[in-house]
């Protein structure tokens, strides 16, 4: 196959040193040996996220949103509101298990999330996966009539079967809907995300691109912000990396490299099993009671534990060195 014409070949953008990064961390919903959510551990993880300086996101893929019942999702929202005590959070507007007009269903979920004090992010669904991009944008415009702020979400099918990565034309159309202030992009493809960033810079500079690329968390060095599942493993590590980067401190790169090593292990195929990796890692750190995943979730082997334990120790040492 011939090389791409040099005029159309994707270019690596420059690093954006010294920028302030907005970090949102998708919170793990831990489970106990009784195969029920461990609400006390969940509360502690949420509070730890805020304390670190990140904003939690609940009812996301990391929180098994597609495997929860409606009652469980409602309790996630209620518990989060209680722990938040006025602090901001993001919550997934999830309609996959509901019948009806998608715009109407999304608007109902958006209203519920806002009543609880959260910022809604529209989770993709099978109904929209079968529609044209123009039809999806029309749904989003109708939801946007509820007013700002709203976030959108596109994810690859390695995360969920109803996931879909849209075209650049769709992304520009979304930016024209003023109620949406950002898009979480989870293709795990750097070039796709760089294209989004370039479009954002030219078309709507205040619009946020939140990287969901857990295999390239340095996308924040190129202008993305983040809404990641990997950050739930070590919210303090991500928050410190962000502060060091904003200060132009090269120690940010050392922390990023270690966190990325963790990402390569946790997000290997099957990618959806990363949630069990998160539970294993947090259990090794004494932050959750058990490392049980959702009973219908994918599992990782116990042979991962020595690797995860080594990273936990190295990360603790790296953070202590950076804080000294």
Secondary structure, DSSP 4 states (H G I P E B T S, - for coil): -PPPPTTTS--PPPP-TTPPPPEEEEPP--B-TTSSB-HHHHHHHHHHHHHHT-EEEESSGGGTGGGS-HHHHHHHHHHHHHHHTT---EEEE--TT--S-HHHHHHHHHHHHHHTTPEEEE---HHHHTS-HHHHHHHHHHHHTT-S-EEEEEE-TTT-TT--PPPHHHHHHHHTSTTEEEEEEE-S-HHHHHHHHHHHHHH-TT-EEEE--TT-GGGGGGT-EEEESGGGG-HHHHHHHHHHHHTT-THHHHHHHHHHHHHHHHTSSSGGGHHHHHHHHHHHTTSSS--B--TTS----GGGHHHHHHHHHHHHHHHHHHH-
